[in-house]
Amino acid sequence: MNFAGASVAGKVVVVTGGGTGIGAAIAERYAAEGARVAVLGRRREPLDEVAARTGALAVVADASDSAQARAAVSKILTTLGRIDVLVANAGGHGLATVGDTDDDAWALSLNSNVTSAFVIARETLPSLVEAHGQIVIVSSLAGLFAGPGVAGYTVGKHALIGLTRTLARDYGKHGVRVNAICPGWVQTPMADAEMDEFARHSGFEGREHGYGLVTADVPLGRAARPEEIAAIARFLGSGESSYVTGAVIVADGGAHIVDVPTLALSRETA
C-alpha cells in the first residue's frame, strides 16, 4: 500500500524537552530521515549538543511560559518557514505523595507536565492547521495508572491524555491529528538518576539492579531504549498513521496487561 506522506523528509518538527532522553532520541530519528528539526528546552548546553549531532535548530525557552513559547514559535517559523509536527515531550517533577506536596511543588509539576504541552500546542496550532499537521504528546504509563509517591507526576500525565483527546476532537476537522504515547520505564538520564537514588535508599548496588527490579514483572523483562519510543513518535508524525487520532499508544513492554493479583501465583510457580 502506498501511504500518502509516509516520508518525513522535509517536514519541520518541533520537539520540546529535546535536549536529553526521549526528546533527543526523537529529534535524532526525525533528522536521520531528512526532517528539519527544532529542539526546545530550558537549558542551552544539551540543546546545542543535540543540534551539533543532528543539525537541529536549538531554541532555549520554557514551553509552559506563554511569552517564551510564542517567541520560540516565531523564531522557528522565521528560520524554518513552517511547522508540520509538534512533539510535546517536556515533563517531569511531582515525585511525592499528596500529603508531602506543597503548593510550589504542585504548581511546578503541573507546569512541567501539562501547561508546557498546552501552551506550546496552542502557540503552534495556527501553523499545524495550515499544514494539516500532527501533534504527538508524550505522557507516561503514569497517565493510566498510579505509582507510589508520585502524585503530581501521575495527575499531570493523566491530564495529558485529556489534552490529547480534546485537541483531537476539536482540531480533527481542521486536518490536525493528535495522539499520545505512554512509555513505561525508559533508560534515560532522568530514569538513571531515579535508579541511582533508589539504589542509595534500598542498599543494593547499581542502577542496572534497579532496572531489573522495576521490570521483573514486565512481560518483555526490560526497560525501553529511547530510540524505541522515538520510532513510535516518528510513526505518529507521518502519513503512515494517517487515520490515527485521539489514540493512546502504550509502550511499556506489556506492563499494563499484567494482572496484579496473580503476580504472587506466578512467583510461586516460577
Secondary structure, 3 states (H helix, E strand, C coil): CCCCCCCCCCCEEEEECCCCHHHHHHHHHHHHCCCEEEEEECCHHHHHHHHHHHCCEEEECCCCCHHHHHHHHHHHHHHHCCCCEEEECCCCCCCCCHHHCCHHHHHHHHHHHHHHHHHHHHHHHHHHHHHCCEEEEECCHHHCCCCCCCHHHHHHHHHHHHHHHHHHHHHHHHCCEEEEEEECCECCHHHHHHHHHHHHHHCCCCHHHHHHHHCCCCCCCCCECHHHHHHHHHHHCCHHHCCCCCCEEEECCCHHHCCHHHHHHHHHHC
